[in-house]
């Protein structure tokens, strides 16, 4: 075995790169064991960066023999890049604590590992569990993600709401069979609360970037968001939950433009007062 390159040879004589799996956590006791179970036998190293959890996340992780790093929350992309930097192998799979590998994706990654991970990065679809059902259509599927990369070929980039891993220009990217299984909202009420939170963040981001709201956007943008998800993206095939998700997408669009409009009014009023 050549340690410098983190390469080994399996019993068939084929070359196999070692794999690090990076996960960030904060109070994830209900999710983390499922995530860790899904990568057993595939990960040669598991690095968990925890944002000072107060539940049993730490104890569960240590029972799996992970490298457990406690660090105050820096931001999603910053925390994930910290985990990336602490990984000791050149190839890294990044997962969230509420995610797991499907058996098919596990097999796809295993196949690439046995080949020595010839590509610089690998994308995969993410399928979401909503309340008590899998979502197969609408804007939520396929939700393609870049998650398996060579450390020197990609970094997590900061975004206002959702962080994103981006590869360096010219990097060879291959799409894998199978899904990341995402266990998102366990109730509609939880979804509503997150919608309200994210719409506030989106409105502020729009305002800071000079984007503005108006009556047209307040009326037609939410309707289009619902129509696109439920009809064009065939969310109706997911039945009741497909309708609920499409409505929430429309509601999120309405709220962010309504909150943006309010920010505009407040800024205008403040400008008049200062004059």
VEXDREN-2710 file (C-alpha; in Angstrom, 1 decimal):
% VEXDREN-2710
k/r/px/py/pz
1/UNK/0.0/0.0/0.0
2/UNK/1.3/3.4/-1.0
3/UNK/0.2/5.8/1.8
4/UNK/1.2/9.0/0.1
5/UNK/-1.3/8.6/-2.7
6/UNK/-3.9/6.8/-0.4
7/UNK/-4.1/4.0/-2.9
8/UNK/-4.5/0.3/-2.2
9/UNK/-5.0/-2.9/-4.2
10/UNK/-7.9/-5.2/-3.6
11/UNK/-7.8/-9.0/-3.8
12/UNK/-8.5/-8.9/-7.6
13/UNK/-5.4/-6.7/-8.2
14/UNK/-7.3/-3.6/-9.3
15/UNK/-6.3/-0.2/-7.9
16/UNK/-8.6/1.4/-5.3
17/UNK/-8.4/4.9/-3.9
18/UNK/-9.4/5.4/-0.3
19/UNK/-12.5/7.5/0.4
20/UNK/-13.2/10.1/3.1
21/UNK/-16.8/11.0/3.9
22/UNK/-17.4/14.4/5.4
23/UNK/-20.6/15.4/7.4
24/UNK/-21.5/18.5/9.3
25/UNK/-23.9/18.2/12.2
26/UNK/-25.9/20.2/14.8
27/UNK/-28.3/18.3/17.1
28/UNK/-28.8/15.5/14.6
29/UNK/-29.5/12.6/16.9
30/UNK/-32.6/11.6/14.9
31/UNK/-30.7/11.4/11.6
32/UNK/-27.0/10.8/12.0
33/UNK/-27.1/7.0/12.7
34/UNK/-29.0/6.4/9.4
35/UNK/-26.5/8.5/7.5
36/UNK/-23.5/6.6/9.1
37/UNK/-25.1/3.2/8.5
38/UNK/-25.5/4.0/4.8
39/UNK/-21.7/4.4/4.3
40/UNK/-20.4/1.5/6.3
41/UNK/-18.0/-0.6/4.3
42/UNK/-17.5/2.2/1.7
43/UNK/-15.9/5.0/3.7
44/UNK/-12.3/4.5/4.8
45/UNK/-12.6/7.6/7.0
46/UNK/-15.5/9.6/8.3
47/UNK/-15.0/13.2/9.4
48/UNK/-17.8/14.9/11.3
49/UNK/-17.6/18.6/12.0
50/UNK/-20.2/19.4/14.7
51/UNK/-21.5/22.9/15.6
52/UNK/-21.5/22.2/19.4
53/UNK/-24.5/19.9/19.6
54/UNK/-26.4/19.7/22.9
55/UNK/-28.1/16.4/22.2
56/UNK/-26.6/12.9/21.8
57/UNK/-25.1/13.5/18.3
58/UNK/-21.5/13.3/19.7
59/UNK/-22.1/10.0/21.5
60/UNK/-23.7/8.4/18.4
61/UNK/-20.9/9.5/16.1
62/UNK/-18.1/8.3/18.4
63/UNK/-19.8/4.9/18.6
64/UNK/-19.2/4.6/14.9
65/UNK/-15.5/5.5/15.3
66/UNK/-15.6/8.8/13.3
67/UNK/-13.2/11.6/13.6
68/UNK/-15.3/14.0/15.5
69/UNK/-14.4/17.7/15.4
70/UNK/-16.3/20.3/17.5
71/UNK/-16.3/23.8/16.1
72/UNK/-18.6/26.8/16.5
73/UNK/-20.7/27.3/13.4
74/UNK/-19.0/29.4/10.7
75/UNK/-21.6/29.2/8.0
76/UNK/-22.7/26.2/5.9
77/UNK/-20.1/26.4/3.2
78/UNK/-17.3/27.3/5.7
79/UNK/-18.2/24.4/8.0
80/UNK/-18.2/22.0/5.0
81/UNK/-14.9/23.3/3.7
82/UNK/-13.5/22.8/7.2
83/UNK/-14.5/19.2/7.1
84/UNK/-13.1/18.9/3.5
85/UNK/-9.7/20.2/4.7
86/UNK/-9.6/17.8/7.7
87/UNK/-10.1/14.8/5.4
88/UNK/-6.9/12.8/5.0
89/UNK/-7.8/11.1/1.7
90/UNK/-7.7/12.8/-1.7
91/UNK/-11.3/11.7/-2.7
92/UNK/-14.2/13.0/-0.5
93/UNK/-17.9/12.4/-0.4
94/UNK/-19.9/15.1/1.3
95/UNK/-23.2/14.4/2.9
96/UNK/-25.6/16.2/5.2
97/UNK/-26.7/14.4/8.4
98/UNK/-30.3/14.1/7.1
99/UNK/-29.1/12.3/4.0
100/UNK/-28.1/8.6/3.2
101/UNK/-27.0/6.6/0.2
102/UNK/-29.4/4.5/-1.7
103/UNK/-28.2/0.9/-2.3
104/UNK/-27.8/1.7/-6.0
105/UNK/-25.7/4.8/-5.3
106/UNK/-23.6/2.9/-2.8
107/UNK/-22.9/0.4/-5.6
108/UNK/-22.1/3.1/-8.1
109/UNK/-19.6/4.8/-5.8
110/UNK/-18.1/1.4/-4.9
111/UNK/-17.6/0.7/-8.6
112/UNK/-15.8/4.1/-9.1
113/UNK/-13.7/3.4/-6.1
114/UNK/-12.5/0.1/-7.5
115/UNK/-11.5/1.9/-10.7
116/UNK/-9.5/4.5/-8.7
117/UNK/-12.0/7.4/-9.1
118/UNK/-11.0/8.3/-12.7
119/UNK/-13.1/11.5/-12.8
120/UNK/-12.5/14.7/-10.9
121/UNK/-16.0/14.8/-9.6
122/UNK/-19.3/12.9/-9.6
123/UNK/-22.9/14.2/-9.5
124/UNK/-25.9/12.3/-8.3
125/UNK/-29.6/12.8/-7.9
126/UNK/-31.2/13.6/-4.6
127/UNK/-34.6/12.1/-3.7
128/UNK/-36.5/13.7/-0.8
129/UNK/-38.7/12.0/1.8
130/UNK/-41.5/14.3/2.7
131/UNK/-43.7/13.6/5.7
132/UNK/-44.3/9.9/4.8
133/UNK/-43.6/9.5/1.1
134/UNK/-40.9/9.8/-1.5
135/UNK/-41.2/12.7/-3.9
136/UNK/-40.4/11.7/-7.5
137/UNK/-41.4/14.8/-9.5
138/UNK/-41.8/18.6/-9.4
139/UNK/-38.9/20.9/-8.6
140/UNK/-37.6/18.5/-6.0
141/UNK/-36.6/15.6/-8.3
142/UNK/-34.2/15.0/-9.8
143/UNK/-32.2/17.4/-7.6
144/UNK/-28.8/16.9/-9.0
145/UNK/-25.8/17.5/-6.7
146/UNK/-22.0/17.5/-7.0
147/UNK/-20.9/15.6/-3.8
148/UNK/-18.1/13.2/-4.7
149/UNK/-14.9/15.0/-5.6
150/UNK/-11.1/15.1/-5.5
151/UNK/-10.2/17.6/-2.8
152/UNK/-8.1/19.7/-5.1
153/UNK/-10.8/20.0/-7.7
154/UNK/-13.8/21.5/-5.9
155/UNK/-14.8/23.7/-2.9
156/UNK/-18.0/24.7/-1.2
157/UNK/-19.2/28.1/-2.3
158/UNK/-21.1/30.5/0.0
159/UNK/-24.6/31.3/-1.0
160/UNK/-27.3/33.2/1.0
161/UNK/-29.5/30.2/1.5
162/UNK/-28.2/27.0/0.0
163/UNK/-24.4/26.4/-0.2
164/UNK/-23.1/24.7/-3.4
165/UNK/-20.1/22.6/-4.2
166/UNK/-18.4/23.8/-7.4
167/UNK/-15.7/22.2/-9.4
168/UNK/-12.7/24.0/-10.9
169/UNK/-13.2/24.9/-14.6
170/UNK/-12.5/22.1/-17.0
171/UNK/-12.9/19.3/-14.4
172/UNK/-14.3/16.1/-15.7
173/UNK/-17.6/15.4/-14.1
174/UNK/-19.5/12.0/-14.3
175/UNK/-23.1/11.4/-13.2
176/UNK/-23.7/8.3/-11.1
177/UNK/-26.7/6.0/-10.9
178/UNK/-28.6/6.0/-7.7
179/UNK/-29.9/8.7/-5.3
180/UNK/-28.9/10.5/-2.2
181/UNK/-31.9/9.9/0.1
182/UNK/-32.8/13.2/1.7
183/UNK/-35.1/13.0/4.8
184/UNK/-36.3/16.6/4.9
185/UNK/-39.6/17.6/6.5
186/UNK/-41.4/15.3/8.9
187/UNK/-44.6/17.5/8.9
188/UNK/-46.2/20.2/6.8
189/UNK/-46.0/22.6/9.8
190/UNK/-42.2/22.2/9.7
191/UNK/-42.1/23.0/6.0
192/UNK/-44.2/26.1/6.6
193/UNK/-41.8/27.4/9.2
194/UNK/-38.8/26.9/7.0
195/UNK/-40.6/28.5/4.1
196/UNK/-41.1/31.6/6.2
197/UNK/-37.5/31.7/7.3
198/UNK/-36.0/31.2/3.8
199/UNK/-38.3/33.7/2.2
200/UNK/-37.0/36.3/4.6
201/UNK/-33.4/35.4/3.8
202/UNK/-34.2/35.5/0.0
203/UNK/-35.9/38.9/0.2
204/UNK/-32.9/40.4/2.0
205/UNK/-30.5/38.9/-0.5
206/UNK/-32.5/40.3/-3.4
207/UNK/-32.6/43.7/-1.8
208/UNK/-28.9/43.8/-1.2
209/UNK/-28.2/42.7/-4.8
210/UNK/-30.5/45.5/-6.2
211/UNK/-33.4/43.3/-7.2
212/UNK/-36.8/44.9/-6.8
213/UNK/-40.4/43.8/-6.3
214/UNK/-43.6/45.1/-7.9
215/UNK/-47.2/44.3/-8.3
216/UNK/-46.6/42.1/-11.3
217/UNK/-44.1/39.9/-9.5
218/UNK/-46.4/39.7/-6.4
219/UNK/-49.3/38.4/-8.5
220/UNK/-47.8/36.4/-11.3
221/UNK/-44.5/35.0/-10.0
222/UNK/-46.1/32.9/-7.3
223/UNK/-48.7/31.6/-9.8
224/UNK/-46.0/30.7/-12.3
225/UNK/-43.9/29.0/-9.6
226/UNK/-46.8/26.8/-8.6
227/UNK/-47.7/26.0/-12.3
228/UNK/-44.1/25.2/-13.1
229/UNK/-43.8/22.7/-10.2
230/UNK/-47.2/21.1/-10.3
231/UNK/-47.9/21.0/-14.0
232/UNK/-44.7/21.4/-16.1
233/UNK/-42.5/19.4/-13.7
234/UNK/-45.4/16.9/-13.2
235/UNK/-45.7/17.4/-9.4
236/UNK/-49.3/16.2/-9.7
237/UNK/-47.9/12.7/-10.1
238/UNK/-46.9/12.8/-6.4
239/UNK/-50.5/13.4/-5.5
240/UNK/-51.4/15.3/-2.3
241/UNK/-47.9/16.0/-1.3
242/UNK/-47.0/17.1/-4.8
243/UNK/-49.7/19.7/-4.5
244/UNK/-48.6/20.8/-1.0
245/UNK/-45.0/21.2/-2.1
246/UNK/-46.0/23.1/-5.3
247/UNK/-48.3/25.4/-3.2
248/UNK/-45.4/26.0/-0.7
249/UNK/-43.1/26.8/-3.6
250/UNK/-45.7/29.4/-4.8
251/UNK/-46.1/30.7/-1.2
252/UNK/-42.3/31.0/-0.8
253/UNK/-42.2/33.1/-4.1
254/UNK/-45.0/35.3/-2.9
255/UNK/-43.5/35.9/0.5
256/UNK/-40.1/36.8/-0.7
257/UNK/-41.5/39.4/-3.1
258/UNK/-43.9/40.7/-0.5
259/UNK/-41.0/41.0/2.0
260/UNK/-38.8/42.6/-0.6
261/UNK/-41.5/45.1/-1.4
262/UNK/-41.7/45.9/2.3
263/UNK/-37.9/46.4/2.5
264/UNK/-38.2/48.8/-0.5
265/UNK/-40.9/50.8/1.3
266/UNK/-38.9/51.0/4.5
267/UNK/-35.8/52.1/2.6
268/UNK/-37.8/54.8/0.8
269/UNK/-39.3/56.0/4.1
270/UNK/-35.9/56.1/5.7
271/UNK/-34.5/58.1/2.8
272/UNK/-37.3/60.7/3.1
273/UNK/-36.7/61.0/6.8
274/UNK/-33.0/61.5/6.4
275/UNK/-33.7/64.3/3.9
END
